[in-house]
Amino acid sequence: MTRDMSSRPVGAGHRPGVLVVDDAATVRAYHRAILDAVGFDVSEAANGYEALERTLGERFDLLVVDVNMPVMDGYALVEEVRRRALHPGVPIIMISTEQETADSDEAYRRGANLYLVKPADPDQLVLTARLLSGLAALPLAGGGS
């Protein structure tokens, strides 16, 4: 499914688009299952370069980005998305196995909004994804609140 670059209001019938970027297919599938279940329209990219290409032609409401990937790592992707300013306000969650303060500091320095350590707690991922993307204002998929 291709999303155009135009603005899409968050409201009834709108599924905010999230791009999950990770070189591990199992991690992408894990994050996809969690986010799809609460109402996100999930797309995937296997590395930073592929993700950057996707953001040049599609609009996303949230990026969920791994740090360590081939071709282009997550830090470089975040910095490039911010530098190009195609999506200046798009929230970015970085998720990595790297647990040192220096790692999260680098993520924030490059432009990430949040840094989580793998494996991401599903409830924490859902809560932060909903808050950062504006989905928190909508009812949960399945009728909850």
DRENLOTI-116566 format. One line per field, with one value per residue (C-alpha): x, y, z. Coordinates in Angstrom, 2 decimals, always signed. Each point is the difference from the previous one (the first is absolute). Layout:
<rs>
u = c(X, ...)
v = c(Y, ...)
w = c(Z, ...)
</rs>
This chain:
<rs>
u = c(+0.00, +1.42, -0.63, +0.25, +1.76, -3.21, -1.30, -2.40, -2.16, -0.05, -3.58, -2.57, +1.20, +3.58, +2.73, +3.20, +2.90, +3.08, +3.23, +1.84, +3.69, +2.13, +2.36, -1.49, -3.19, -1.12, +0.28, -1.92, -2.72, -0.13, -0.39, -2.48, -2.23, +0.01, -0.70, -2.47, -2.10, -0.62, -0.89, +3.19, +0.54, +3.47, +2.61, +3.50, +3.55, +3.06, +2.60, +0.36, +0.53, -3.16, -1.89, +1.32, -1.21, -3.45, -0.19, +0.81, -3.22, -2.32, -1.31, +0.29, -1.38, +2.73, +3.37, +1.21, +3.72, +2.69, +3.52, +2.33, -0.80, +2.00, +0.13, -1.15, -0.31, -2.88, +1.91, +0.83, -3.61, -1.41, +2.48, -0.77, -3.79, +0.42, +2.47, -2.21, -2.99, -2.47, -1.83, +1.24, -2.31, -0.09, +0.62, +2.84, +0.43, +3.39, +0.15, +3.31, +1.82, +2.52, -0.64, +2.69, -0.97, +2.30, -2.18, -3.24, +1.77, +1.16, -3.53, -1.40, +2.86, -0.82, -3.70, -1.81, -2.98, +0.38, +2.54, -1.10, +2.13, -0.77, -1.97, -2.53, -2.74, -3.20, -2.04, +2.69, +0.36, -3.76, -0.37, +2.85, -0.93, -3.60, +1.07, +2.62, -2.15, -3.23, -1.78, -0.45, -2.96, -1.81, -1.63, +2.15, -0.61, -2.44, -2.09, +2.27, +1.08)
v = c(+0.00, +3.36, +3.06, +3.35, +3.02, +1.95, +0.61, -2.57, +0.94, -2.33, -1.08, -2.69, -2.46, +1.30, -2.49, +1.94, -1.25, -1.31, -1.09, -2.72, -0.07, -2.97, -2.38, -3.00, -1.28, -1.55, +3.35, +1.75, -2.66, +0.35, +3.79, -0.29, -2.38, +2.25, +3.23, -1.42, -1.41, +3.50, +1.68, +0.96, -0.50, -1.59, +0.04, -1.45, +0.73, -2.20, +2.78, +3.75, +0.58, -1.90, +1.95, +3.32, -0.87, -0.82, +3.34, +1.90, -1.21, -0.88, +1.76, -1.77, +1.07, -1.83, -1.68, -2.89, -0.39, -2.48, +1.36, -2.69, -0.80, -0.53, +2.53, +2.94, -0.22, +1.43, +3.05, +1.04, -0.61, +2.17, +2.77, -0.12, +0.05, +3.05, +1.68, -0.40, +1.38, -1.79, -1.08, +2.53, -1.06, -3.75, -1.72, -2.52, -2.80, -1.69, -3.55, -1.78, -2.59, +2.73, +0.95, +2.59, +3.60, +1.06, -1.96, +1.68, +3.38, -0.50, -0.92, +3.19, +2.07, -1.30, +0.84, -2.98, +0.73, -3.15, -2.78, -3.48, -3.07, -3.34, -1.98, +2.80, -0.55, -0.25, +2.18, +2.69, -0.10, +0.30, +2.82, +2.06, -0.67, +1.05, +3.15, +1.10, -0.64, +1.52, -3.35, +0.29, +2.29, -2.82, -3.07, -3.13, -2.57, -2.55, +2.49, +0.73, +3.50)
w = c(+0.00, -0.98, +2.09, -1.71, +1.44, +0.69, +3.48, +1.36, +2.95, +2.97, +0.48, -0.63, -2.64, +0.11, +0.84, +0.71, -2.06, +1.76, -1.66, +1.93, -0.92, +1.11, -1.79, +1.86, -1.62, +3.30, +1.81, -2.78, +0.24, +3.81, -0.16, -2.89, +1.97, +3.07, -1.89, -2.51, +2.85, +1.39, -3.27, -1.84, -3.73, +0.17, -2.76, +0.25, -1.13, +0.54, +0.32, +0.27, -3.71, -0.92, +2.68, -1.29, -3.49, +1.42, +1.85, -3.20, -1.62, +2.83, +3.07, +3.36, +3.36, +1.93, -0.61, +2.19, -0.73, +1.03, +0.58, -1.37, -3.64, -3.19, -2.85, +2.17, +3.77, +2.01, +1.23, -3.58, -1.07, +2.78, -0.72, -3.73, +0.54, +2.24, -2.39, -3.05, +1.95, -2.27, +3.14, +2.56, +2.80, -0.53, +3.33, +0.05, +2.55, -0.05, +1.34, +0.56, +2.05, +0.87, +3.65, +0.77, +0.73, -2.83, -2.44, +1.01, +0.15, -3.58, -1.10, +1.52, -1.43, -3.48, +0.39, +1.53, +2.26, +2.10, +0.53, +1.12, +0.73, -1.70, +0.52, +0.12, +2.54, -2.12, +2.36, +0.06, -3.79, -0.49, +2.50, -1.40, -3.62, +0.66, +1.86, -2.49, -3.08, +1.27, +0.06, +3.78, -0.65, -1.82, +1.58, +0.12, -2.70, +1.33, +1.97, +3.00, +0.99)
</rs>
